[in-house]
Amino acid sequence: MRRAQSVFSTLLSRNLLTSSSAATAAAAAAAERTLLRPALYSTATTSPRSRWWSSPSPPASFPSKSVPVGLAGALSFSLTLVSAADAKEPPSPELLPKDVVLYQYEACPFCNKVKAFLDYYDIPYKIVEVNPLSKKEIKWSDYKKVPILVVDGEQLVDSSDIVNKLSHRLHPDNSVVDEEEAKWRSWVDEHLVHVLSPNIYRTTSEALESFDYIAKHGNFSTTERFAAKYAGAAIMYIISKKLKKKYNITDERAALYEAAETWTRALNGRDFLGGSKPNLADLAVFGVLRPIRYLKAGRDMVENTHIGEWYQRMETAVGEPAGIKA
């Protein structure tokens, strides 16, 4: 563990003193693709139904919102729970796939996007956790990223494409494109995910917090787990600073809060973007945010924005996970 901590400190000191270059930027982009998915967010063992507004008092930077948002969320819980519970519409049994296997990283936002869809439609699936270093669980596939979803023997890849194909299977007669839904699904992939990374790895302690999942649940030996945690946290801390510059983010938390409020405004008073029930955009936003709910960034976001009520409705609408470990 001491050696791992030394690696963490060494990586930070060397890289923070080195100026940016085209080669460094390319390496950072490659590292982001490799590390962002397996370790972008950690998942705690706390009950998934824990209320977000029970978090500690928010920072003083957004005082005008913190108290009323938390209070409003608590008071509205009993009212929103009933309406959300009625939103779910199970598909016809004959349309459901018979055998579904998800190859994933537990903390990957794109994997969680697929799981949100599967859980919402109560589609049973087996979960195969992929070792992010060796990837031995997906050596059989030419596609070396996650998620990979095998549906009745057919391999599906890319989270948005997976959701599109599953949605078409469950709703074969629905050929109408919802422009609002499509717009916000693109927003998730092109904006929201990029805002999350600089927030998760904003400080060294937050970076280490995000890698607790690997230290506790990864398919590693004890030495490999701690090495992956400290080296991975150091690398992602450095990359997050480059991403912050790349996407012109001045204040990480302000950008995160604005993204949350942008989504809340898009709801325009509706329970869900889909109206009385979630649509694919609701499921995409919920899936991407799901893994960060117990991280400091996620707690801060809910305390300082109005997204908590919608998130609680989504938790209720999506329901319990339909997946089991293979």
Number of C-alpha atoms within 10 A of each C-alpha: 14 9 12 18 16 14 17 22 15 14 19 18 12 9 15 12 8 9 7 11 9 8 9 15 15 11 12 19 14 12 15 18 11 14 18 20 21 25 26 24 32 24 22 16 8 8 7 14 11 12 17 22 21 13 15 10 15 18 11 9 11 15 13 10 14 22 14 15 19 23 12 14 23 17 11 11 15 10 11 17 17 13 15 22 16 12 19 17 11 12 13 9 10 8 12 17 15 13 14 20 21 26 20 27 23 23 24 24 28 22 24 26 25 26 27 29 23 21 20 22 20 20 20 18 24 17 19 18 19 22 17 22 14 11 13 11 14 19 10 8 10 7 14 13 19 22 26 23 24 18 17 11 11 9 15 18 16 17 21 17 12 20 22 12 13 20 15 12 14 18 13 11 8 10 8 6 8 11 9 12 16 12 11 21 20 14 17 21 16 11 13 21 18 18 24 24 25 29 24 28 28 21 16 19 12 17 29 23 18 27 28 22 22 26 20 14 12 23 16 18 10 13 13 16 21 22 23 23 27 27 22 23 29 25 20 30 25 21 25 26 19 18 20 19 12 11 12 10 17 10 12 20 21 17 18 25 22 15 21 21 17 13 21 21 13 14 16 11 10 14 20 23 23 17 13 14 20 22 16 22 21 24 27 29 25 24 23 24 19 22 21 22 22 21 18 15 24 22 20 24 25 25 30 30 22 24 21 25 26 22 21 22 24 26 22 21 23 25 17 14 16 17 18 12 10 11
